[in-house]
Each structure stands twice: as C-alpha cells, then as structure tokens.
Amino acid sequence: MHLLETKIVHDTTGWRVDFVGDDGEAVSIKVADGHAASEDEAIERAKEVMVQLTAYGTRRPEHQPVRCRQQWKL
C-alpha cells in the first residue's frame, strides 16, 4: 500500500486516524484523547502504533498473528 492521504476525525472519546492507500485500502487507528491533544499529536501517535504493530508481526515469525473480531462503535 502506498499512502495517498491521511484523514483524521475527532469525537467524544478521541481521534480516529485513517491512512488511505492508492489502491483503496485503509488502516484506521483509534487514539485516545489522553494520548493526543491535537491533530498533529494524534497522527504521530497513530504512526507510533503502526510501527509497534509492524514490529510485533515480524518479531516472532514462527507464531501466527492473533486474529480477532471486534465491533467498534464510532
């Protein structure tokens, strides 16, 4: 995925940062208000989360990623 745009929305519980790719795929990160006071801080925190997830997925290749289904109320 090649990043095309970053969208950000603030609601009562925090920020939702959407990284949208040129192929239509998107990754959304929910950032709690306690972790970001501004749009710029929310985007930086979302990037940090993405890096942590990437490291988690490559740190132990012998383990399969955990798959979960969770309903989000936005």
C-alpha positions as MATLAB code, in Angstrom:
seq = 'MHLLETKIVHDTTGWRVDFVGDDGEAVSIKVADGHAASEDEAIERAKEVMVQLTAYGTRRPEHQPVRCRQQWKL';
ca = [
       0.000    0.000    0.000;
       1.341    3.417   -0.956;
      -0.028    6.142    1.280;
      -2.266    8.515   -0.636;
      -3.833   10.530    2.170;
      -4.322   10.728    5.912;
      -7.757   11.531    7.296;
      -8.416   12.475   10.896;
     -11.636   12.837   12.856;
     -12.133   13.804   16.497;
     -15.114   12.573   18.517;
     -16.022   12.456   22.206;
     -13.582    9.647   23.041;
     -10.581   10.596   20.966;
      -9.188   10.626   17.465;
      -9.591    8.270   14.501;
      -6.701    8.438   12.057;
      -7.222    6.767    8.671;
      -4.230    6.058    6.451;
      -5.623    5.582    2.941;
      -3.654    3.914    0.180;
      -3.682    4.488   -3.549;
      -5.333    1.099   -4.050;
      -8.334    1.955   -1.855;
      -7.152    0.021    1.202;
      -7.113    1.826    4.539;
      -5.813    1.349    8.053;
      -7.604    3.054   10.938;
      -6.055    3.760   14.319;
      -8.071    4.966   17.318;
      -6.056    7.338   19.537;
      -7.485    8.140   22.964;
      -7.694   11.801   23.963;
      -5.158   11.149   26.730;
      -2.512   10.330   24.109;
      -3.024   13.332   21.838;
      -4.173   16.912   22.355;
      -4.049   17.945   18.696;
      -4.367   16.551   15.172;
      -0.590   16.538   14.739;
      -0.087   14.641   18.003;
      -2.805   12.140   17.047;
      -1.155   11.453   13.688;
       2.255   10.982   15.328;
       0.773    8.624   17.942;
      -1.021    6.641   15.215;
       2.285    6.272   13.363;
       3.912    5.001   16.579;
       1.153    2.412   16.966;
       1.650    1.273   13.356;
       5.385    0.819   13.974;
       4.677   -1.198   17.127;
       2.253   -3.424   15.225;
       4.763   -3.950   12.431;
       7.461   -4.897   14.920;
       5.050   -7.285   16.646;
       4.245   -9.013   13.376;
       7.896   -9.537   12.437;
       9.486  -10.162   15.816;
       8.394  -13.800   16.110;
       7.748  -15.171   12.606;
       7.208  -18.686   13.943;
       3.926  -17.538   15.522;
       0.867  -16.751   13.515;
      -0.745  -13.370   14.136;
      -3.671  -13.358   16.500;
      -6.909  -12.829   14.654;
      -9.747  -11.198   16.460;
     -13.073   -9.685   15.601;
     -14.101   -6.636   17.499;
     -17.038   -4.329   16.961;
     -16.177   -0.642   17.078;
     -18.761    1.936   17.990;
     -17.773    5.242   16.430;
];
